[in-house]
Amino acid sequence: MHISLTPELESRVKAKVESGLYNNASEVIREALRFMDTHEDWIHEIKLARLREQLKSGIDQLDRGEGIVLESKAALDALFDDIQA
């Protein structure tokens, strides 16, 4: 596999190898990809936790009788349009 890097990124990869932390550019790229996977997993967990908080808040509101009744699909569509706006 061959990849193309901008001069700046290539310089950064070379600097990592020259620092002695990595033996070659492939190790740097593998580590960067592992970090990217970990970062994506972390972001997913944050989003999931936030969604759980929002669901809990909604359930609490319903338990307090603060919900709204939608009588039709048109009312539901209008609600979603308002949310998107």
C-alpha positions as CSV (number, residue, x, y, z in Angstrom):
1,M,0.0,0.0,0.0
2,H,1.2,3.5,-0.8
3,I,0.0,6.6,0.8
4,S,0.5,10.3,0.0
5,L,1.1,12.8,2.7
6,T,1.4,16.6,2.6
7,P,4.9,17.9,3.2
8,E,3.9,19.0,6.7
9,L,2.5,15.5,7.6
10,E,5.5,13.8,6.1
11,S,7.7,16.1,8.2
12,R,5.8,15.2,11.4
13,V,6.1,11.4,10.7
14,K,9.8,11.8,10.1
15,A,10.2,13.8,13.4
16,K,8.4,11.0,15.3
17,V,10.9,8.4,13.8
18,E,13.9,10.7,14.5
19,S,12.7,11.1,18.1
20,G,13.5,7.4,18.7
21,L,10.0,6.5,19.8
22,Y,9.3,4.7,16.5
23,N,11.5,2.5,14.3
24,N,10.0,3.6,11.1
25,A,7.1,5.5,9.4
26,S,4.9,2.5,9.4
27,E,4.9,2.3,13.2
28,V,4.0,6.0,13.4
29,I,1.0,5.5,11.0
30,R,-0.2,2.3,12.8
31,E,-0.1,4.2,16.1
32,A,-1.9,7.1,14.6
33,L,-4.6,4.8,13.3
34,R,-5.0,3.1,16.7
35,F,-5.3,6.5,18.3
36,M,-7.9,7.4,15.8
37,D,-9.9,4.3,16.6
38,T,-9.7,5.0,20.3
39,H,-10.7,8.6,19.8
40,E,-13.7,7.5,17.7
41,D,-14.8,5.0,20.4
42,W,-14.4,7.8,23.0
43,I,-16.6,10.2,21.0
44,H,-19.2,7.5,20.5
45,E,-19.3,6.8,24.2
46,I,-19.7,10.6,25.0
47,K,-22.5,10.8,22.5
48,L,-24.2,7.8,23.9
49,A,-23.9,9.1,27.5
50,R,-25.4,12.5,26.3
51,L,-28.3,10.6,24.6
52,R,-28.9,8.7,27.8
53,E,-29.0,12.0,29.8
54,Q,-31.5,13.4,27.3
55,L,-33.7,10.3,27.4
56,K,-33.7,10.4,31.2
57,S,-34.7,14.1,31.1
58,G,-37.5,13.3,28.7
59,I,-38.7,10.4,30.9
60,D,-38.6,12.6,33.9
61,Q,-40.7,15.2,32.1
62,L,-43.2,12.6,31.1
63,D,-43.4,11.3,34.7
64,R,-44.2,14.9,35.8
65,G,-47.0,15.1,33.2
66,E,-45.1,17.6,31.0
67,G,-45.5,15.6,27.7
68,I,-47.5,16.6,24.7
69,V,-50.0,14.6,22.8
70,L,-49.6,14.5,19.0
71,E,-52.9,13.7,17.3
72,S,-51.7,13.0,13.8
73,K,-48.7,12.3,11.6
74,A,-48.9,15.9,10.4
75,A,-48.5,17.1,14.0
76,L,-45.4,14.8,14.4
77,D,-44.0,16.0,11.1
78,A,-44.5,19.6,12.2
79,L,-42.7,18.9,15.5
80,F,-39.7,17.4,13.7
81,D,-39.7,20.4,11.3
82,D,-39.6,22.7,14.4
83,I,-36.7,20.7,15.9
84,Q,-34.7,20.8,12.7
85,A,-35.2,24.6,12.5
